[in-house]
């Protein structure tokens, strides 16, 4: 029972750091956010912060990684079939990932955050695509196709998110999934 209580407390403490950091992100530049600022907002001491994270960069990394995983699980319930619907749901999860309010930030963060966002979501896509391609391709085939497919999905969404959107997300997701599936069938 003590382990469960301890895990809940750890989860609540991490969440308080995340909440504090996200409040600060909307108010000041990343470079000016200090551990003292984060711990003051979380109402927790600095030693506790360092028991969870090495620095604010690790906290940011944790937030983004958790968000990437959560976006995919939300759309796929953790299981992906390598078919039109499965790939469409993966694409929609990337849309959700980029549009989550908790990772939107001041323009001063864009240069630092966008590469990390891309890395996090592509890594999560690779994990889920590897599982989805499990029995379809041998390991050497998966190691070739998975990174390419992950990049295709990401790039298609990223182009929509950063450009002029003339078609809706569902249609983009269906087009990307068709492109992926047709490419593998040829």
Rosetta blueprint (number, residue, H / E / L):
1 X L
2 X H
3 X H
4 X H
5 X H
6 X H
7 X H
8 X H
9 X H
10 X H
11 X H
12 X H
13 X H
14 X H
15 X H
16 X H
17 X H
18 X H
19 X H
20 X H
21 X H
22 X H
23 X H
24 X H
25 X H
26 X L
27 X L
28 X L
29 X L
30 X H
31 X H
32 X H
33 X L
34 X L
35 X H
36 X H
37 X H
38 X H
39 X H
40 X H
41 X H
42 X H
43 X L
44 X L
45 X L
46 X H
47 X H
48 X H
49 X H
50 X H
51 X H
52 X H
53 X L
54 X L
55 X L
56 X H
57 X H
58 X H
59 X H
60 X H
61 X H
62 X H
63 X H
64 X H
65 X H
66 X H
67 X H
68 X H
69 X H
70 X H
71 X H
72 X H
73 X H
74 X H
75 X H
76 X H
77 X L
78 X L
79 X L
80 X L
81 X L
82 X L
83 X L
84 X H
85 X H
86 X H
87 X H
88 X H
89 X H
90 X H
91 X H
92 X H
93 X H
94 X H
95 X H
96 X H
97 X H
98 X H
99 X H
100 X L
101 X H
102 X H
103 X H
104 X L
105 X L
106 X L
107 X H
108 X H
109 X H
110 X H
111 X H
112 X H
113 X H
114 X H
115 X H
116 X H
117 X H
118 X H
119 X H
120 X H
121 X H
122 X H
123 X H
124 X H
125 X H
126 X H
127 X H
128 X H
129 X H
130 X H
131 X H
132 X H
133 X L
134 X L
135 X L
136 X L
137 X L
138 X L
139 X H
140 X H
141 X H
142 X H
143 X H
144 X H
145 X H
146 X H
147 X H
148 X H
149 X H
150 X H
151 X H
152 X H
153 X H
154 X H
155 X H
156 X H
157 X H
158 X H
159 X H
160 X H
161 X H
162 X H
163 X L
164 X L
165 X L
166 X L
167 X L
168 X L
169 X H
170 X H
171 X H
172 X H
173 X H
174 X H
175 X H
176 X H
177 X H
178 X H
179 X H
180 X H
181 X H
182 X H
183 X H
184 X H
185 X H
186 X L
